[in-house]
Amino acid sequence: MKKYISLFVVGIGLVAGGCKKTFDINQNPNQVTETSVTPDLALAAQLNGSASRNSGTYAVLNRWMGYWSASGSYSRSTVEMSYNIDNNFGTGVWNGIYYTVNQYKSIEKKANSLGWKFYEGISKIMQSLEMTTLVDFYNNAPYSEAWNLSAHVTPKYDNAEDIYKECFKQIDEGLTLIKGADLDKSIKTQDILFGGDKTKWAKFANTLKLRLLLHCVKTNTFNPATEIGKIVAEGSGFLGNGQGATVQPGFTADKGNPFYRAHMFAQNGNEADNYNRANNFTLDMMVGLADPRYKRLFRETKSTPNTWKGTVYGQNPSDDVNSDKTSGPGYGLVSSDAVPMWIMSSTEAMFLVAEATVIGWLSGDAKTAYRNAVRESFVTLAVPNALTEYDTYLQGMNEKVAWPDAGTPAQKLSVTIWQKYFALCGIQPNETWTDVRRLDIVAPPLSIAPERGSNPIPVRYLYPQAEYNVNGESVKAQGTISQFTSKIFWDK
């Protein structure tokens, strides 16, 4: 199956397990082969790949979710702004995730044969992170047959809910392996996520499971009480309070943080992204709420220092809102080319805990959990005088800010999700998109492009055209797919 083989071609990582190779007697002993590359030589690259996906792959979602918009220096992107996406739209999500998961699968296979439990455990957890993300974009997808192409040239599509269940189980299996592993085989240096820290991996696994449970809050996919009980019994808690899941492979001036290089400045010092600008929806709301984070989420305009200005998504080009006169992504997101890159931020983790506390899944005071999550956002964005500013901010009376002490559970959930919406601006728009679809609390602004007509924001991506070309029978079995009505299984 050419598509999957090309998708899983290995560069410097491990060689995909389903490909057979023959060599002549003059084989180069320095050539990378499946037997010669061990997991310690491949793990860091794949962890960095998982983090790098947050640097640019989801930029369109920043625009759909009302965080970013287009500079007036550019003509309208009619396909994106009309929501009339096709089967070639956003294929980097599908291709990138399948490539990375295949690499983690290869690490898992090799680590298992060598008895390297820590590497095997990490690979299982990271596969689960990646595949559940893919489900959140596409729903059903090849999974059980996708990794053995010699046996399944045209892999079937598995039910999305079943993929979630299997990934949830894999997280537990991965954590068990990590807990029982030794710390040799260079794990402390090659694990660029947590440096071989078992407790941090446990916190990440628990937080990832909490994310998935909350995604499914309106379904019967899991028994929340049972699964939350297991997480609590494990005892490590969750990420948060200064501790996110971030990679640091050794970013330098010539190999800088990918988000900084994509949206701040190129290595030569030139502005790297003069297309994406603050969306007036988010910028205006934050200004109106006296929320100082807007100065960290967006940077001041080049033409008028100490001024912040946005654009309207879908508008026509206009010199009045050109690249120099509007605000790009801010330094609170990534302050330099040498800072770590996130896989899951501490802020998101703490909002997950806050939501779970609000709905009664976790014990504790919901107001405290809410305030802690907002504070984490202020601190991680490096708002000046963050501790004072966050406290002042939360004294505001607007329903998107003020905790409703005597309010209903729905009102408490609403303020929590609105604050999560602001906190994830530019950071994790795919999770914001999930929240928009599953909870119907935040309603991002619709594009004003005339081509949009009455189209709503899509609820999913369409399967890549390559799937119809080379795995046609399997993908066509999914029926007619619409980006407006074919919902992800948890979207009720």
C-alpha positions in Angstrom: 0.0 0.0 0.0 2.0 2.9 -1.3 0.3 5.6 0.8 1.0 4.0 4.1 4.5 3.0 3.2 5.4 6.5 2.2 3.6 7.9 5.2 5.7 5.7 7.5 9.1 6.2 5.8 11.8 6.6 8.4 14.3 9.4 8.4 16.6 9.2 11.4 14.1 7.2 13.4 13.5 3.5 13.5 12.5 1.6 10.3 8.9 0.6 10.1 8.3 -3.0 11.0 6.3 -4.0 8.0 8.9 -3.4 5.4 11.2 -6.2 4.2 14.7 -5.3 3.0 17.5 -7.2 1.3 21.1 -6.1 1.2 24.1 -7.1 -1.0 27.4 -8.4 0.5 28.8 -4.9 0.3 26.2 -3.5 2.8 27.4 -0.3 4.5 27.9 -1.0 8.2 26.9 2.6 9.0 23.5 2.3 7.3 20.5 2.8 9.6 18.5 -0.5 10.0 15.8 -1.7 12.3 18.3 -3.9 14.2 21.0 -1.3 14.5 18.9 1.6 15.8 17.9 1.2 19.5 15.1 3.2 21.2 17.5 5.5 22.9 18.6 6.8 19.5 15.0 7.5 18.4 12.9 8.6 21.4 14.0 12.2 21.7 13.3 12.9 18.0 9.7 11.6 18.3 9.0 13.5 21.6 10.2 16.7 19.9 8.0 15.8 16.9 4.9 15.5 19.2 5.6 18.9 20.7 6.4 20.5 17.4 2.9 19.7 16.2 1.7 22.5 18.5 3.9 25.0 16.7 2.1 25.3 13.4 -0.2 22.4 12.6 -3.1 23.9 14.4 -2.7 27.5 13.2 -6.0 27.3 11.3 -7.8 26.4 14.5 -6.4 29.5 16.2 -8.2 31.4 13.5 -11.4 29.3 13.5 -11.6 29.6 17.3 -11.4 33.4 17.3 -7.9 33.7 18.7 -6.0 34.8 15.5 -7.0 36.3 12.2 -5.3 37.3 9.0 -3.3 40.4 8.5 -4.9 42.9 6.1 -1.7 42.6 4.0 -3.0 39.3 2.6 -6.0 38.3 0.4 -8.7 36.1 1.8 -8.1 32.4 2.1 -11.4 31.5 0.6 -11.4 27.7 1.4 -10.4 28.1 5.0 -12.6 31.2 5.6 -15.6 29.8 3.9 -15.3 26.5 5.8 -15.8 24.8 2.5 -12.8 22.5 3.2 -12.0 19.6 0.9 -10.2 16.3 1.2 -6.8 18.0 0.8 -7.4 20.4 3.7 -5.3 19.9 6.8 -3.7 16.6 5.7 -0.7 17.4 7.8 -2.6 16.4 10.9 -3.4 12.9 9.5 0.1 12.3 7.9 2.0 13.7 10.8 0.2 11.8 13.5 0.4 8.5 11.6 4.1 8.9 10.9 4.8 9.7 14.6 2.7 6.9 16.0 4.4 4.5 13.7 7.7 5.6 15.1 6.5 5.1 18.6 5.2 1.7 17.6 8.7 0.8 16.4 10.2 2.1 19.6 7.7 0.0 21.5 8.5 -3.2 19.5 12.3 -2.8 19.9 12.1 -1.8 23.5 10.0 -4.9 24.3 12.5 -7.2 22.6 15.4 -5.6 24.6 13.5 -5.5 27.9 13.7 -1.7 28.1 10.5 -1.1 30.0 10.8 2.7 30.4 11.0 3.2 26.6 8.2 0.8 26.0 6.0 2.5 28.5 6.7 6.0 27.1 5.9 4.8 23.6 2.5 3.5 24.7 1.5 6.7 26.4 2.6 8.9 23.6 0.8 6.7 21.0 -2.3 7.2 23.0 -1.9 11.0 23.1 -1.4 11.1 19.3 -4.1 8.7 18.3 -6.8 10.3 20.5 -5.9 13.6 19.0 -6.4 12.2 15.5 -9.8 10.9 16.6 -10.7 14.4 17.7 -10.2 15.6 14.1 -11.5 12.6 12.1 -13.6 10.3 14.3 -13.2 6.7 13.0 -9.7 5.8 11.6 -7.4 2.9 10.8 -6.0 1.6 14.0 -5.9 -2.1 14.8 -4.7 -3.0 11.3 -2.8 0.1 10.5 0.6 -1.1 11.8 1.0 -4.4 9.9 1.0 -3.6 6.3 2.3 -6.9 5.2 -0.9 -8.5 6.6 -3.3 -5.6 6.0 -2.6 -3.7 2.8 -5.9 -1.8 3.1 -6.4 -1.4 6.9 -10.0 -1.2 8.1 -11.4 1.8 10.0 -11.9 1.2 13.7 -14.7 2.8 15.6 -13.5 6.0 17.2 -14.9 5.2 20.6 -13.1 1.9 20.6 -9.8 3.7 19.7 -10.4 5.9 22.7 -10.9 2.9 25.0 -7.9 1.1 23.7 -5.7 4.2 24.1 -7.0 4.7 27.6 -5.9 1.1 28.4 -2.6 1.7 26.7 -1.9 4.7 29.0 -2.3 2.4 32.0 -0.1 -0.3 30.5 2.5 2.3 29.7 2.5 3.7 33.3 2.8 0.2 34.7 5.9 -0.4 32.5 7.4 2.9 33.6 6.9 2.2 37.3 8.6 -1.2 37.0 11.5 0.0 34.8 15.1 0.7 35.7 16.7 4.0 34.9 19.7 2.9 32.8 19.9 2.9 29.0 20.3 6.7 28.9 16.7 7.3 29.7 17.5 10.4 31.8 19.1 12.1 28.8 16.9 10.7 26.0 13.7 11.4 27.7 13.6 15.1 26.9 10.1 15.3 28.3 10.6 14.3 32.0 14.2 13.2 32.2 13.3 9.7 33.4 11.2 11.0 36.3 8.6 8.3 37.1 6.4 10.6 39.2 6.1 13.2 36.4 5.2 10.5 33.9 2.5 9.3 36.3 1.2 12.8 36.6 1.1 13.2 32.8 -0.6 9.8 32.3 -3.2 10.8 34.9 -3.8 14.2 33.3 -4.1 12.7 29.8 -6.7 10.2 31.1 -8.6 13.1 32.7 -8.5 15.0 29.4 -10.0 12.0 27.6 -12.6 11.4 30.3 -13.8 15.0 30.1 -13.9 14.8 26.3 -16.4 12.0 26.8 -18.4 13.7 29.5 -21.7 13.4 27.5 -21.2 9.8 26.5 -21.1 6.4 28.2 -17.7 5.5 26.9 -16.2 5.3 30.4 -17.4 5.0 34.0 -16.1 8.3 35.4 -16.4 7.3 39.0 -14.4 4.1 38.5 -11.7 5.7 36.3 -11.3 8.7 38.6 -11.1 6.4 41.5 -8.2 4.6 39.9 -6.4 7.8 39.2 -6.8 9.0 42.7 -5.7 5.6 44.1 -2.6 5.8 41.9 -1.6 8.7 44.1 0.7 10.8 41.9 -1.9 13.5 41.1 -1.9 15.6 38.0 0.4 18.0 36.1 0.1 21.7 37.0 1.3 24.4 39.4 4.5 25.1 37.4 4.8 21.7 35.9 3.6 21.0 32.3 4.7 18.5 29.7 7.4 20.3 27.8 10.4 19.1 25.8 13.8 20.6 25.7 16.0 18.9 23.2 18.6 21.7 23.5 17.1 24.5 21.5 19.7 26.9 20.2 19.9 30.0 18.0 20.4 27.7 14.9 17.8 25.1 16.1 15.3 27.2 17.9 12.0 26.5 19.6 9.7 25.6 16.6 6.8 27.9 17.8 9.2 30.9 18.1 10.7 30.2 14.7 7.2 29.8 13.1 5.4 32.7 14.7 7.9 35.1 16.2 11.3 35.5 14.5 13.4 33.7 12.1 17.1 32.9 12.8 18.1 36.0 10.8 16.0 38.2 13.1 13.2 38.9 10.6 9.6 38.5 11.6 8.7 34.9 10.9 4.9 35.3 10.8 3.4 38.5 9.5 0.1 36.7 8.5 -1.4 35.7 11.8 -2.7 38.6 13.8 -4.9 39.1 16.9 -8.6 38.3 16.3 -10.7 41.2 17.4 -13.1 38.8 19.1 -10.6 37.7 21.7 -8.6 40.9 21.9 -11.6 43.1 22.4 -13.2 40.8 25.0 -10.0 40.7 27.0 -9.5 44.4 26.8 -13.1 44.9 27.9 -12.6 42.6 30.8 -9.5 44.4 31.9 -7.6 41.2 31.4 -3.8 42.0 31.2 -3.0 38.7 29.5 -3.8 40.2 26.1 -0.5 42.0 26.2 1.3 38.7 26.6 -0.9 36.7 24.2 -0.4 39.4 21.5 2.5 41.7 20.8 2.2 45.4 20.3 2.0 46.7 16.7 5.3 47.6 15.0 4.0 50.9 13.7 2.6 52.2 17.0 4.4 51.0 20.1 2.3 50.2 23.2 -0.7 49.7 20.9 -2.6 46.5 20.3 -4.9 46.1 17.3 -6.5 43.1 15.7 -8.4 42.2 12.5 -11.7 40.5 11.7 -11.6 37.0 10.4 -12.6 36.8 6.8 -12.4 40.5 6.0 -11.0 41.9 2.8 -7.3 43.1 2.6 -6.9 46.6 3.9 -3.9 48.8 4.5 -5.5 50.0 7.7 -4.9 46.6 9.2 -1.7 45.6 7.5 1.0 43.5 9.1 2.8 46.5 10.6 -0.4 48.1 12.1 -1.7 45.0 13.8 -0.6 42.6 16.6 1.0 39.3 16.0 1.3 36.3 18.5 2.8 37.5 21.8 5.9 36.9 23.8 4.0 35.3 26.6 3.5 32.2 24.3 7.2 31.8 23.6 9.7 34.3 24.9 12.8 33.2 23.1 14.2 30.6 20.7 15.7 28.7 23.6 12.7 27.9 25.8 11.0 24.5 26.0 8.1 23.6 23.7 4.9 22.2 25.2 3.1 19.0 24.6 0.6 19.8 27.4 0.7 23.1 29.3 0.4 23.3 33.1 -2.4 25.7 32.5 -4.5 23.3 30.5 -3.8 20.6 33.1 -5.1 22.8 35.9 -8.2 23.8 34.0 -8.9 20.1 33.5 -8.7 19.6 37.2 -10.9 22.7 37.7 -13.6 21.3 35.3 -13.5 17.9 36.9 -13.9 19.5 40.4 -16.8 21.7 39.2 -18.8 18.7 37.9 -18.0 16.7 41.0 -15.6 14.1 39.7 -12.8 15.3 41.9 -13.1 16.3 45.6 -12.0 19.7 46.7 -13.3 23.3 46.4 -14.2 24.1 42.9 -13.7 27.9 43.4 -10.1 27.3 44.6 -9.4 25.0 41.6 -10.8 27.6 39.3 -8.7 30.4 40.8 -5.6 28.2 40.8 -6.0 27.6 37.0 -6.4 31.2 36.2 -3.4 32.1 38.3 -1.3 29.5 36.5 -2.3 31.2 33.2 -1.1 34.6 34.5 2.1 33.1 35.8 3.1 31.0 32.8 2.4 33.9 30.4 4.7 36.0 32.6 2.2 38.8 33.2 4.0 41.6 35.1 3.1 41.3 38.8 1.1 38.2 38.0 0.0 37.2 41.5 -1.4 40.7 42.2 -2.9 41.1 38.7 -4.7 37.8 38.7 -6.3 38.5 42.0 -7.4 41.9 40.9 -8.8 40.4 37.7 -10.9 37.8 39.4 -12.6 40.6 41.4 -14.3 41.6 38.2 -18.1 41.3 38.1 -18.5 40.0 34.5 -20.0 36.5 34.3 -17.0 35.3 32.2 -14.7 36.2 35.2 -16.5 36.3 38.5 -17.0 33.0 40.3 -20.7 32.5 41.0 -20.6 31.5 44.7 -24.4 31.0 44.8 -24.7 30.0 41.1 -25.7 26.8 39.5 -23.3 24.1 38.4 -23.9 25.2 34.8 -22.9 28.8 35.7 -19.7 27.6 37.4 -18.8 25.4 34.5 -19.4 28.3 32.1 -17.0 30.7 33.8 -14.4 27.9 34.1 -14.6 27.1 30.4 -14.6 30.8 29.3 -11.4 31.3 31.3 -9.9 28.2 29.8 -10.8 29.6 26.4 -8.7 32.8 27.1 -5.9 30.8 28.7 -5.4 28.4 25.7 -5.3 31.3 23.1 -2.5 30.4 20.7 -1.4 27.5 22.8 -3.8 24.5 22.4 -6.5 25.5 19.9 -7.3 21.9 19.1 -8.4 21.5 22.7 -10.5 24.7 22.5 -12.1 23.3 19.4 -13.0 20.1 21.3 -14.4 22.2 24.2 -16.5 24.2 21.8 -17.9 21.1 20.2 -18.5 19.1 23.4 -19.8 21.8 25.7 -21.5 24.5 23.5 -20.4 27.2 26.0 -18.0 29.4 23.9 -19.3 30.3 20.5 -16.3 31.6 18.4 -17.1 34.3 15.8 -18.0 33.2 12.3 -15.9 34.3 9.3 -17.3 37.4 7.6 -16.0 36.2 4.2 -18.9 36.4 1.7 -18.0 32.9 0.4 -19.0 31.4 3.8 -22.7 31.9 3.2 -24.5 30.3 6.1 -21.8 27.7 6.8 -21.0 27.0 10.5 -17.5 26.2 11.8 -16.7 22.6 10.8 -17.1 19.9 13.5 -14.4 17.7 11.9 -11.8 17.4 9.1 -12.5 15.3 6.0 -10.5 12.2 5.3 -7.5 12.8 3.0 -7.9 12.3 -0.7 -5.0 9.8 -0.5 -7.2 7.5 1.6 -9.8 7.4 -1.2 -7.1 6.8 -3.8 -5.4 3.9 -2.1 -7.6 2.7 0.7 -10.9 3.4 -1.0 -12.9 0.4 0.1 -12.2 1.0 3.8 -12.7 4.7 3.8 -15.9 4.6 1.6 -17.3 2.2 4.1 -17.6 5.2 6.4 -20.3 6.6 4.2 -20.7 10.2 3.1 -18.8 12.5 5.4 -19.7 16.1 6.0 -17.5 18.6 7.9 -20.7 20.2 9.2 -22.8 17.3 10.3 -20.6 14.2 10.7 -19.7 14.7 14.4 -17.0 13.1 16.5 -18.4 10.4 18.7 -18.2 12.5 21.9 -19.9 15.5 20.3 -23.5 15.1 21.7 
